[in-house]
Structures are given as C-alpha cells and as structure tokens.
Amino acid sequence: MEFEVSYTLDNEQQFWDELEEIVSAKCQSHELIDNALRSYLTFVTNYKGLRHALSTKQSGKRLSIGAGEYIQTEYDIARCSYRLLESSLFVENKDYVRRQIVYSLLQEDSPDTLHLIIAFLLFDGRQNEVTFEMMKEEGGFPRLLELIQEETDDDAGLHRMLLELLYEMSRIQRLRMEDLILIEDEFVLYMFQIIEGLSDDVNDPYHYPVIRVVLILNEQYMCSAHDPSPDQTTSLSSPLTNKVMKILSAHGSAYKTFGENIILLLNRESETSLQLLILKLLYLLFTTPPTYEYFYTNDLHVLLDIILRNLLDLPPSSTALRHTYLRVLYPLLAHTQLKHPPHYKRNELVRLLAMMAEDDNHHFGAVDETTKRLVGRCRRVGWLKDEEAPGLSPTWVKQRFLNVDLPTAMESSLSVVEVTTQREKPGVKTPSRAEDDRANENNGNDVDDSGTSNNNAVKAGNDGIGKATGVEKSPFEVEGEA
C-alpha cells in the first residue's frame, strides 16, 4: 500500500514545527527510517506551491495537491533540505539515508518530490563528495540526463537544479565510459539551443548552469581521450567522439551566443577550476580546423585583452594556470582571424612576450623553463616576428593592461595532454598579483617592485618552481617540449 499522511496546519510556524518533529524521529530500524523519509517528502510536497504557481502563470494549468502556502521559493526548498541534513535522522544514519534518497531519484516521477530529492543531493554533495560518488555508482548520471531532457515548463527551478546537480557530480570525479556513451548528440544540441534561446543577459538564471554543463562534458571527453582512467582504457579500443566539439564543428554558426558568453564568463570568473574549464574548451576550438573561426572577430579582441590582463595579473604562485593561458594563446594567435591584418594589439603582445621570456624581469621576476618554452612558441607566430621589443616599466605595464576597458603545425603534441590534466579543487579562487603581495607582506616577506617575494620562494627551473609553489612536475611534462 502506498504510504499516505494527512496534516491540517493553521500557520507557517506549525509547518516548520511539524517538519522538525518528522526529521527528529528516533529510528531504530531501516523500516522506521524509510517511514520517516516518506513522511518528510509527502509532508513538504503537500505544502509546496512553487511548481503550481509557475504552471498557473505560464499555461493556465489547474493547481493540484496541496495549498502551497509555505513552500513558495527556492529558498524554502533549500531550508527544508537543510532541516533534513542537520537532523538526527540523517546525522545518525548518513549512508543509509543517502542511498535511499539516491534510489528515490532513480524511481520517482513526481516533479514536486523530485525537486526535494534533487535539492537534498545537491546540498549534501557539495559538502560531502561521497554523495556524488554514490550517485555515479548507482546510475544517477543517466537518470539526470533523462530528467533534464523531459518537458520542464512546469518547474524552471527544478530544471535549473537538475543542471547544477549534473555539473557538480561530474566535476569532482571521472564519469564511467558507459555513462559518457549515453550522451547523445540531441542532448548537447538541447543545451546549445537553451543558451541560444535565452536573452543576452548572462545574469539570466539559466545561462550559467547550462554553460557549465557543456564545459564539464567537454572536460570529461578530453579526459577520456587524453588522460583516461584504467577502466576507460580497457573499455573501448578508440576514444569517444567529443559531442561538444562535434556539434560546434558542424553547427557552430548557429550557436554563437554560447561563445560570447564563455568569453564574458572568463572575464568575470574568479574560481580557478571554472577558468580552466573555459580554457580547455577554448584550446580545442582554436586547435580544431572547423572551429578556428567560431568566434566573431570583436569577441576575439575581447578574449585577447582578457588573456593579456590575466597573464600580467597572475602572481608567481599561479604557475599551472599561467601555462594553460599560454597554451591557449598560441593557437588563438596562429589560427584565428587575429592572424589577419590589422593585427590587434601586436606591439603590446610582442613586448609582453619579450618581458615574460626574460630572466628576473622587473615585473615577473624569475621565469620557469616551461613558461619560457610556451612564450617562445607564441613569439614564433608569423605576424609577431621582426618587431623590436623595448623594455617596459612595471608602471607602464599595469596602466596599459591591468586597467584595460573590456567591452560588454607548430603545437607540441603534448600540449593537449597538459591542458587536459590541469585541475583545481572547486571553490579555490584565482589570486591576483596584488593579493599575493598583501599575503607576502602579512607573512613578513619582502616584496620588490615587480610583485615578487624576495625570500627565494621562486627560482628558475622546473624543480625550483615546483618546490616553491607546491606544484609538482606533471607526469606528462617532457624536457625540451617545443
């Protein structure tokens, strides 16, 4: 028999009191835990009005169960989720409750109930990655693909949360080959169509979650092709087709909004892991012939300004991120419309690259060997040759680039591996040179005019950089890479 529960409440405080009583129940058996979880889901959905309010506004559909008096907003959904997360019911039975909620995700069809399930898994997983790992092992990824592609007019909040959950569970772990195989062309097209159909306002609540899903799927494809896990190595004899690049190669001209938005996001993004996701896709776009000219020329100008500014602003500690920017910069200069006259920011590029190649430059300090190699590759781009590179003062550099007004072959065969394997923990912010200076001053280190600490923290050569910054030498790094 289906579990049923009925409540009559007079005010909102009674709702929260009753919810607290449900999640505080002492359960000595799995059966009692199951009953408490069913009570939680049924009770909250009976008073959830968010979906019904959206349905009435958009399509005139009738209200169904529940008055929807007390659960009206995304904040209310989150508040209910944290009531369960902080309850004795969960704290004393974490593994079992998580698994039961994951099983509910696989079986439940009611949008109202799914909204609560998705919210719980999202908030719990952000604090405890074991939840996302459990979802992968239990088949949660295919289920999320299915739910995202279903009709979502009734609940925009649920659809957005599904996208966020898919992104979060995919960025902290490798997906299984059998999961990646399930991603159809139609799903990736659907993501691009959503982005194209939205307004140009990147603050639209749908923009960011959809774009991040596309970016994380691209990274998963890159990892399976260039840095496969043991199970991926034995699963298929040939790498999977990157569906993101397949769609952009064949239909990129129809999905220009996506390109515009990832440049804007790179400009505003402070989280290192998300910058790397964007840079990985940019690298593929600029090294794949059908997408060399995917971006509008004006957008490439904006992107070049962003890269120049970030290269100048990154502190010495951000070695890996600097290398990734340089690996993207070369194909951007060599393959895109930027190679055609008039050459945008040619003089500035020549001067910056010359500075970055110098030992103990006043602005950059000591430069590691990998940076020199990557800079040398950029300097060999045809339209940058034969240009004098007079020395520049740090003051001129900062005024010219750090305050830039931003509007609203020859590659190493290992570069794609290096780009693919660069990762950072979610939530880690990219420091700026000014922040690095303040940190050094607070630690009692002397900082010279270049912004480089004088406590021998940075030394020339891979070993010195790795030791000073805590960045280990990549297992894919080969001495003499061109």
N, C-alpha and C positions, 0 to 999 in steps of 0.2 A: 504494500500500500504506500502511496506517495505521502511523504511527511508534510503535515499541514499545521499551521499555527495561526491563531487569530488574536489581535490586540485592538483595544479601544483606548485611545490616548486623548487627553484634553489639551495638552500644550507641548511645546518643544522640549522643555526640561524633562518631562515624563519620557519622551522618546530617548534622550541620552541616558537617563537613569535606567531604563529598561534594557538598553543596549549594553550598558556596563554590567548589569546583572547577568545577561546572557554570556558574555565573554569571560566573566569571572567565575563561572561554574567550576566546581571541583569534579574532575572527571577521572575515574579510576580504571576505565576500560576504553578500548577503541570504539566500542559501540556508543558510549556516552559522549566521547569526543565528536563522533560523527553527528550525533543528535544536536550537539551544541553548535557545530558549524552550519548545519542545515537551518537551525533556528536563527543564527546570525544572518545568513543570506536571505532567508524568507522575510525576516522582520525588516531589514533595511530596504529590500526591493519593494516591500509593500508601501513604503513611505518615500519612494524615490520618484520625483516628478520631473527630473531633468529631461529624460527622453521624451516624455509625453508633451512637455512644453514645446520642445523643438518640433515634434510631429505636428502639433496643432498649428504652429506658426507657419510651417513650410508647406504642409499638404492638406491641412484641414482634417486629419485623421482623428478619430474619437479617442478620448482617454480610456485606458484600460484599468487594470487593478490598481488599487491604492490611491489615496488622495494626493500624494506627492507634496505634502505640506512641509516636510522637514529636510528632505534631501533634494535641493534645487540646483546646487552649483558643484563645480569640480572640487572646490574646497571642502564641501560637505562629504564628497566621496572619499577624499584623502583623510578627512577627520575620522570617518568610520574605519578606514583601513588601519590607521594608527591606533585606534582603540583596540583592535584585534592584535596588532603587532606588540603592543605593550601589555597585553592581558596575561593573566596566569594561564589561561587556556593555551596560549601559544608558547609562552616562555618555558612552560614545563613539558611541552610536547612538540618542540620545534620541527624535528624531522618528520614526524607523522603528519602534523598539520600541513606543512609544506607539500608533502606528497599528495595528500588528499585534495588540496587546492589545485595542484597540477593536474590530477586526474579529473577534477571538475572542469578545468579548462578544455580538456580533450573531449568531454562528453556533453557539456552544457550548450544549449542553443538559445536560451532567453537572453536578449540584449541587456536587460537590466541586471540579471545575475552575472553575466559575463563582464559587465563594467566593474562590478565589485571584485571579481576574481582577478581581472587584469590589473586593477589598481593595487591589490594586495601583492601580487607577484612583482610588479614594478617597484614598489616602495621597499619591499623586503629584499629584492635582488640588488638594489642599489647599495644596501648596507651589508648584504651577505651574498657573495658571488655564488655560493653553493646552490642558491635557488635557481640561478640561470643555468648552472651546470646540470642540475636535476631536470630542468625543463628540456635541455638538449637530449639527455639520456632517455627521457620518457616520450620523446616525439613531439615536443612542443613547437619546434620550428615549422614543420609542415602545417600544423594547426593554425599558427599565426598567419602563414601565407594564405590559407583558405579563408580565414575570417576577414582579413584585410581586403580581399577581393570581392567579398559579398557586398550587397547593396547597403549603403551607410547613411542614407538620407535621414533616417530616424534619429541618429545619435552621432553628431560630429565629434563629441567629446570621447566617445568610445573608440571611434576610428583613429583619432589622434593618439590615444593611449596605446592602442594596438601597435601603431607605428613606433612609438617610443619603446615599447617592450621588445619588439623585434630588433631594434637598434641596440639596446642595452645588452641583451643576451648575446648578440653577435659580436660585440666589440671586446668582450672580455675573454673570448675563447675561440678556438678554431671550430668551425662547423664541420660536421661529417660530410664525406663525399656524397653519401646518399641523400643528404639534405640539400646540398648545392645542386644536385641533379634535378631536384624538384622545381627549381626556379625556372619558370617558362618565360619565353620572350614576352608573352602577354602581360605578365606581372610587371616586368621592367617598363614596358610601354605604358602601363597604367600609372606607374609612378611619375613618369615624364609628363603624361597627359594631365595629371593633377596639378603639377607645378605650372604647366603652360596655361592651364585654365584659371589660375589664381591671379589676383591683382599683382601689380609690380611692387607692392609694399612687402619687403622681406620681413616685416613685423607681423604679417598675417600668421595666425597661429598654426596654419597648416604647412607653411613654407619649410620651416626648419626641420620638423620631424620627417617629412618626405625626403628632403635633400639628404639628410643624414642616413636614411635607409639606403639610398642609392650609393652614397660614399662608402658605407660599410660593406655592402655587397661587392663593390669593386675591390676593396681590400681583401675580402675573402677569396675572390677569384685570383687575385695576384698571389696570395699566399699559396693557394693550391697549385699554381703553375710554377712559381719560382722559389718557394720555401715550403714544400709540402711536409706535412706531418707523416709519421710512419704509416698510419692507416691509409692516408691519401696516396702514398707512394705505391702501395700494393693494390689499391682499389681499381685503378684504371691504367691502361698502358699509355694513354696520351692525355694531356691536360684538358680540363673542361674549357669550353668556349666562354670567354668573359662576355656575359649577356649585356652588361652595361656598355662596354665598348662596341659590341656588335650593333646595338641599337643606335648609338651615336655615330658610328661609321656609316650606317645605312640611311639614317633618318635625322642626322644632326641638325640640318637646316630647319626642321620643323620644331625643334626643341631648344631654341636659343635662350629662352628665359632661364633655363637651368644654368647655362654657362654664365650668364650675367650675375646670377645670384651667388654662385660659388666664389666669384671674384669679390663680391661685396662682403660675403661671409669671411673670406680670408682676411680682408681688411679690418674687420671688427673683432675677429675671434682671438681670444686670449688663451684658450686652452690648447696646450701643445698637441695633444692627441688628435684634436679636430683639425688643427693646421696640417698635421701630417696626412690625415685622410684626404684633404683637399689637394695637397701637393702630390700625392700618389696618383690621383686621377689626372691632374694636370700633366704629370710626367708621361703617362700613357697617351694622352691626347696629342702631345707635342712630339711623340716618337712613333706615332701610327699614321702613315701617309694619308688615309682618307679623312683624318680629323686634324691635319696640320692647320687648316684654316677654319676650324669650327667657330672660333670666336670672331666677333666684329673687331675691326682694327682699333677702334676707340677703346674697346674693352681691354685689348692687349696693352694699350698705353697705360691704362689704369693699373693693370696687373704688374707691368714693369715698374711703375712707380712704387707699388706696394713692396715688391721684392727688393728694390734698391733701398727703400727705407728700412725694411726689416733686417737686411744684411748689415746695415750700419748700426742699427739699434740693438742687435743681439749682443749680449755680453759674452766674454770668452768662455763661460761655462756651458753655453748652448752649442757645443761643437756639432753634435749629430744633426740638430735642426739646421744649422748653417750649411752643412754638407748637402742636406736634402734640397735646400733652396738653390744651391749652386748646381745641383744635378738637374733641376727643373729649368734653371736659367739658360743652360746651353741649348737645348732643343728649342726653347722659346725664341732665342735669337737666331738660330740657324735654320729653322724650318717654317716659321710662321710668316705672316705678312710683314713682320718687323724687318725682315731681310731686304725689303724693297725700299728704295728712296721715297720720300726723305726719311733718313734713318733717325728714329725717335731716340732722343737722349744719348746720342752716340758719344759726344765728348764726355758726358758725365759717366757713362759706362766705362770708357777707356781709362779714365782717371781712377775710378773706384777699383777696378780690377788691378790696376797697377799698384795701388796702395795695398790691396789685400795680398799681393804677391811679395811684398817687401818684408824682410826680417826686421822685427822690432819697430814697426811703423808706429808713429806717434799716436794714431787713433786706435789701431787694432792690437798693438803690442806684438808679442811673439805669435807666429803663424805656424800651425802644424803642417806636416808634409801632405796630408790628404787635401787640405784646403788649397795648398799651392798647386797640386795636380789639377784639381777641379777648376781653379781660376785660370790656369794655363790653357785648359781646354776651351773655356769661354773666350779667352783672348785670341784664339786661333780662328774664331768665326771670321769669315772673309771681310765683312763690312766694318769690322773693328780694327783691322790691321792698318799699319802705316799711319798711326796717329800718335803724336807726341803726348806724353803723359807727365806734365809738370807736377811737382809736389804740391800738396794741398795742406792747408792748416786744418786742425780739428774743428775750429770755429766755422770755417767756410763749409766744411762737410755737413755739420749739423744744420746750419742755416739752409743749405741747398737741398738736403734730402729729408731730414727728420721732420721738417715743418712743411713738407710738400702738401699742396692743396689737392686732395683726391676728390674727383667728381664721383655725385650720387651715381755607312758613313764614317763618323768620327767618334761616336759614343763608345764607351767601354762596354763590353758585353756583360760586365758585372754590375753596371750601374742600376739596372732594373732590380737586381737582387738586393743591392744596398738600399734602394728606395723602399722596396717591399718590406724589408726586415726592420726598418726604423719604427719603433713603437714607444709610447709613453703611457703611463698609468692614467686612467680617466680622472679628470679634475685637476691635474697638475697644470698650473699657469705658466706661460712663457714669460720669463723675466725680461725686463728691459735693461739697457746699459745703466740708466740712472738708478734703477732699483738695485742692481748689482753693486754700484758704487756706494749706495747707502748701507748695504749689508756689510761691505768691507770696512766702512768707517765704523760701524757699530761693533765690529769684531776687533777693532784696533789695528787694522791693516792700513798701510799707506797706499793711497791711490794717486797715480800720476795723472797728468792732463789727458792721457789717452783713455782713461777709464779702466786701466789695467792695474790690478793689485801688484805691489812690488814685494810681495812676500814669497816670490819664487813659486807661486801656485801654478803658473803656466810656463811650460818650457817647450822649445821647438822639438818636433819629432813626435811620432805616434805614441811612444811609450810615456813621454813626459805629459802629453795632454791627457792620456787615459788615466794616469796616476793622479794627476792634479784634479780632474773633474769627476772622477769616479766612473768614467765611461770606459768600459772595456773595449779592446780592439775587436772589431767584428770578425767572426769566423770566416766571413766571405771576403774580407779585405785581402788583397794581394799586393805585395810590394811592386811598384812600377806600373800600377794601373794608369792608363793614359787618360 
